[in-house]
Amino acid sequence: MLHEPAKLLREHGLQVTAQRLAVLRAVSERPHSTAENVAEDVRAEIGAISRQAVYDALGMLAEKGLIRRIQPAGSPALYENRVGDNHHHVICRNCGRTADVDCAVGETPCLTAADDSGYKIDEAEVIYWGTCPQCQAAAPATVDG
C-alpha cells in the first residue's frame, strides 16, 4: 500500500491534485492495471474524470518515476508502482494475468548484455509468457496418444 502519496508527489515536484492522488492510489492498489482499469478505479473513488486526464496523470507519474509503464507485445500498456529495481514480468497468454518476476541472477548481471553495441545499459526488460496456474487448472486434461 502507498504511504503518504501527497508527500511523494511534492518530493517529485508535482502539484498535488485529487486526480493524481487517485491515480497513484489506483496503481498502487491494483498493480499491472491498464489505463482503463485505473480510470474505473479513479471514477469509483472521486467521481467523474476524463480518460484523457487519467492518461495525462499516468504519463506524468511514469515520467517522474513514481510508477512504471510496461508495454507487453500485442497488449495494452500496464502500470505498476514497483519502481527503482530491475524486475521482470510473467504474463498469462489466456487471461492476461501479470506477475512480477525478480531478476534470476541479481540486479547487475541482469543488465549485462552479450554485446551492448556501445550503449550504457541501465535497464533490462524481460517478459515471460505462459499459462497461469488458474488457467492451467481450468483447462481440460489431455490424454497423450
Backbone hydrogen bonds in HBPLUS format (Angstrom, degrees):
<---DONOR---> <-ACCEPTOR-->    atom                        ^
c    i                          cat <-CA-CA->   ^        H-A-AA   ^      H-
h    n   atom  resd res      DA  || num        DHA   H-A  angle D-A-AA Bond
n    s   type  num  typ     dist DA aas  dist angle  dist       angle   num
A0008-LEU N   A0004-GLU O   3.09 MM   4  6.40 157.1  2.15 151.2 158.2     1
A0009-LEU N   A0005-PRO O   2.97 MM   4  6.24 157.3  2.02 150.8 155.6     2
A0010-ARG N   A0006-ALA O   3.05 MM   4  6.34 166.0  2.07 151.1 154.5     3
A0011-GLU N   A0007-LYS O   2.87 MM   4  6.10 159.0  1.92 152.7 158.6     4
A0012-HIS N   A0008-LEU O   3.26 MM   4  6.48 132.8  2.50 138.2 149.0     5
A0012-HIS N   A0009-LEU O   3.09 MM   3  5.29 137.3  2.28 100.9 112.8     6
A0014-LEU N   A0009-LEU O   2.92 MM   5  5.09 163.7  1.95 147.2 143.0     7
A0013-GLY N   A0010-ARG O   2.94 MM   3  5.02 160.1  1.98 113.7 114.5     8
A0021-LEU N   A0017-THR O   2.98 MM   4  6.18 167.3  2.00 156.5 160.3     9
A0022-ALA N   A0018-ALA O   2.95 MM   4  6.03 159.2  2.00 144.8 150.8    10
A0023-VAL N   A0019-GLN O   2.90 MM   4  6.11 157.1  1.95 151.6 158.0    11
A0024-LEU N   A0020-ARG O   2.89 MM   4  6.02 166.4  1.91 151.0 155.0    12
A0025-ARG N   A0021-LEU O   2.93 MM   4  6.13 158.6  1.98 147.8 153.9    13
A0026-ALA N   A0022-ALA O   2.89 MM   4  6.03 157.3  1.94 144.3 150.9    14
A0027-VAL N   A0023-VAL O   3.00 MM   4  6.23 163.4  2.03 155.7 158.7    15
A0028-SER N   A0024-LEU O   3.03 MM   4  6.15 153.5  2.10 141.9 149.9    16
A0029-GLU N   A0025-ARG O   2.83 MM   4  5.99 155.9  1.89 154.0 159.9    17
A0030-ARG N   A0026-ALA O   3.01 MM   4  6.05 142.4  2.15 142.9 152.0    18
A0032-HIS N   A0079-TYR O   2.80 MM  47  4.97 129.0  2.06 129.2 142.0    19
A0033-SER N   A0079-TYR O   3.26 MM  46  5.39 138.5  2.45 150.5 142.8    20
A0079-TYR N   A0033-SER O   2.82 MM  46  5.39 144.6  1.94 141.6 152.6    21
A0038-VAL N   A0034-THR O   2.97 MM   4  6.30 161.3  2.01 152.7 158.0    22
A0039-ALA N   A0035-ALA O   2.84 MM   4  6.06 159.7  1.88 149.3 154.9    23
A0040-GLU N   A0036-GLU O   2.99 MM   4  6.26 156.3  2.05 147.5 153.3    24
A0041-ASP N   A0037-ASN O   3.03 MM   4  6.31 163.1  2.06 152.3 156.2    25
A0042-VAL N   A0038-VAL O   2.84 MM   4  6.06 159.4  1.89 156.0 162.3    26
A0043-ARG N   A0039-ALA O   2.88 MM   4  6.03 162.8  1.91 151.1 155.7    27
A0044-ALA N   A0040-GLU O   3.02 MM   4  6.23 152.0  2.10 144.4 152.2    28
A0045-GLU N   A0041-ASP O   3.10 MM   4  6.35 135.0  2.31 136.6 148.3    29
A0045-GLU N   A0042-VAL O   3.01 MM   3  5.05 127.5  2.30  95.3 109.7    30
A0046-ILE N   A0042-VAL O   2.80 MM   4  6.01 174.1  1.80 170.1 168.8    31
A0047-GLY N   A0043-ARG O   2.84 MM   4  4.41 140.2  2.00 120.6 127.4    32
A0054-VAL N   A0050-SER O   3.20 MM   4  6.57 151.5  2.29 145.9 153.1    33
A0055-TYR N   A0051-ARG O   2.95 MM   4  6.30 164.7  1.98 154.6 158.6    34
A0056-ASP N   A0052-GLN O   2.80 MM   4  5.98 157.5  1.85 149.3 156.0    35
A0057-ALA N   A0053-ALA O   2.96 MM   4  6.10 159.5  2.00 142.2 147.6    36
A0058-LEU N   A0054-VAL O   2.86 MM   4  6.09 166.5  1.88 157.0 160.8    37
A0059-GLY N   A0055-TYR O   2.90 MM   4  6.02 162.3  1.93 148.6 153.6    38
A0060-MET N   A0056-ASP O   2.95 MM   4  6.15 161.0  1.98 150.1 155.1    39
A0061-LEU N   A0057-ALA O   2.88 MM   4  6.03 166.9  1.90 155.5 159.3    40
A0062-ALA N   A0058-LEU O   2.92 MM   4  6.03 153.6  1.99 147.2 154.6    41
A0063-GLU N   A0059-GLY O   2.89 MM   4  6.01 158.5  1.94 145.3 151.9    42
A0064-LYS N   A0060-MET O   3.01 MM   4  6.20 150.0  2.10 147.1 154.3    43
A0066-LEU N   A0061-LEU O   2.88 MM   5  5.22 145.8  2.00 167.3 163.5    44
A0065-GLY N   A0062-ALA O   3.01 MM   3  5.01 153.9  2.08 101.9 110.1    45
A0068-ARG N   A0080-GLU O   2.72 MM  12  5.32 162.6  1.75 158.6 163.5    46
A0080-GLU N   A0068-ARG O   3.02 MM  12  5.32 150.6  2.11 145.3 154.1    47
A0070-ILE N   A0078-LEU O   2.78 MM   8  5.06 166.1  1.79 151.3 155.4    48
A0078-LEU N   A0070-ILE O   2.75 MM   8  5.06 162.3  1.78 151.8 158.1    49
A0075-SER N   A0072-PRO O   3.06 MM   3  5.38 152.1  2.15 140.0 135.2    50
A0088-HIS N   A0101-VAL O   2.74 MM  13  4.91 173.4  1.74 158.5 157.3    51
A0101-VAL N   A0088-HIS O   2.85 MM  13  4.91 153.5  1.92 126.6 124.9    52
A0089-HIS N   A0126-VAL O   3.29 MM  37  6.68 162.1  2.33 156.3 161.7    53
A0128-TYR N   A0089-HIS O   2.77 MM  39  6.14 169.1  1.79 157.5 158.9    54
A0090-VAL N   A0099-ALA O   2.96 MM   9  5.41 152.1  2.03 149.7 157.2    55
A0099-ALA N   A0090-VAL O   2.98 MM   9  5.41 152.6  2.06 149.7 158.4    56
A0091-ILE N   A0128-TYR O   2.79 MM  37  6.25 155.5  1.85 159.4 165.4    57
A0130-GLY N   A0091-ILE O   3.05 MM  39  6.31 150.4  2.14 157.7 157.9    58
A0092-CYS N   A0097-ARG O   2.92 MM   5  5.31 158.0  1.96 151.4 158.8    59
A0096-GLY N   A0092-CYS O   3.00 MM   4  4.78 136.4  2.20 121.4 132.5    60
A0093-ARG N   A0130-GLY O   2.66 MM  37  5.69 160.7  1.70 176.1 175.4    61
A0111-LEU N   A0108-THR O   2.84 MM   3  5.29 151.7  1.92 114.5 123.7    62
A0112-THR N   A0109-PRO O   3.09 MM   3  5.15 166.6  2.10 108.3 111.5    63
A0119-TYR N   A0116-ASP O   2.83 MM   3  5.41 167.8  1.85 128.9 130.6    64
A0136-GLN N   A0132-CYS O   2.94 MM   4  6.20 155.2  2.00 155.3 163.5    65
A0137-ALA N   A0133-PRO O   2.93 MM   4  6.11 156.8  1.99 146.8 152.4    66
A0138-ALA N   A0134-GLN O   3.06 MM   4  6.25 142.0  2.21 138.8 149.1    67
A0139-ALA N   A0135-CYS O   3.04 MM   4  6.11 126.6  2.34 139.5 151.5    68
A0139-ALA N   A0136-GLN O   3.30 MM   3  5.26 141.8  2.45  95.5 105.8    69
